[in-house]
Amino acid sequence: MSNNLAATGGTMSFRSFIDQLKNDCSLTEIREPVAKEYDATGICGDGTPVLFHDIDESRVAVNILASRDALCSALSVKREGLVAHLASVGMDGETRLVADSQTKEIREKPDLSKLPILTYFKDDPAPYITAGVLITEIDGVTNASIHRMMVIGNDRLAVRLVAPRHTYLMHKKALERGEDLPVAIAIGLDPAVLFALCTRVPEGLEFRYASAIIGEPLEVFECGNGLRVPHCEIVLEGYIGDETAPEGPFVDITGTYDRVRSEPVIRITGISHREDPIYHAIVPSGREHKLLMGVPYEPRIFSAVNGVADAKNVVLTDGGCCYFNSVVQIEKRTEGDPKNAILAAFAAHPSLKNVVVVDPDINIYDPSDVEFAIATRVLGDRDLLVVTNVRGSSLDPISAPDGTTTKVGVDATMPIGREGEFIRVLRFDASSVSVDARPPPRR
């Protein structure tokens, strides 16, 4: 990891991580003016990290965590060990309240039109904040999670709250008391902290988990409405009351539009930011969106499978939107292990739809290798597990509107006792063989 650390603490800041991407020659910088409607999406749609220097005269970073390599760099862990590392991280971190933050360098009245909030696709109803971590608190319990937020005015956002998740329940509790729920929206966080806050953990433990991820106390500062927020580029302060508004349609991880719903409205009461802030935007259905939404489930699946089998690794596949399809690698001990692993994976990630269980010799990051395992180690009448009429995800366009779906597990492992029949002849690199050792050319 780079030694270019944030000035307010020992963690890496959002902009220092961008500097690291630049030093690694993996960042594209665009200095010409770019429109915030549609153009940015077209430029960075291939997943390349991009820093725009002039979108409405502001800097905008896109695709900062759009690859596993970038994520592993942010977390200082090797790719092959990512899932096992995340599964081993506890919830025992600490937060440290500090008196000041670079985030508070400039304080402004609420005017969302001054921020370079992007409109991504031609059928989008409005600009969307997509990389904002919504921080709330009630009864001394804090929650932090990413939510999509549609701009419906210079000081108002319609926010998608999913029942029965924590933010939804906190807002419901506030309404039952006749209170507004205070919120803070943090944009441009340390990437490791952002990833941690995207991870679903027990209620109220998001900051402690983020601290455990970065390996030191997480510094937080106090906003005007009393909420405590980690250092970031921009923070929006406000409240959610009983006002609602139509939200959507929004392009979700499948690349298709989610439906319009009536959702709560956030009333923005203040904006603070660093000098010349860098706005973070996540392209809907892009690689960064999928990785941040899906990868946090991999350690949950790993831990669950490890409870019933000898788990080696887990990946939520790119072709499955990093959300619906998983490959689970185990060391098979009994013939029942793969199906137990399948059921454990479905329980750990209820939105999961398809699971393939493979042996340790299969490269789970290579779709061709996984297909090879299915082709050579699966008999359909013996190795398929089909579960019907179960809870899935409302984001899956083929499932019922409430998410009810059918799930399929595939045991693509070698039969015990017949492993010798499945030994694969390793291919060698012919360039490493001496000329004399090579067979003569055919004539």
Secondary structure, DSSP 8 states (H G I E B T S, - for coil): --S---SSSSS--HHHHHHHHHHTT--EEE-S---TBTHHHHHSTT---EEEEEETTEEEEE-TT-SHHHHHHHHT--GGGHHHHHHH--S---EEE-S--GGGSEEE---GGGS---B-STT-SS-EE-S-EEEEEETTEEEEEE--EEEEETTEEEE---TTSHHHHHHHHHHHTT--EEEEEEEEE-HHHHHHHHS--STT-HHHHHHHHHTS-EEEEE-TTS-EEE-EEEEEEEEEEEEEEEE--EE-TTSSEE--EEEEEEEEEEEEE-SS-EEEE--TTSHHHHHHHHGGGHHHHHHHHHTTSEEEEEEE-TTTTTTTEEEEEEE--STTHHHHHHHHHHHH-TT--EEEEE-TTS-TT-HHHHHHHHHHH--HHHHEEEEEEEE--TT-TTS-TT-EEEEEEEEE---TT-GGGG-------GGGS-GGGS-----
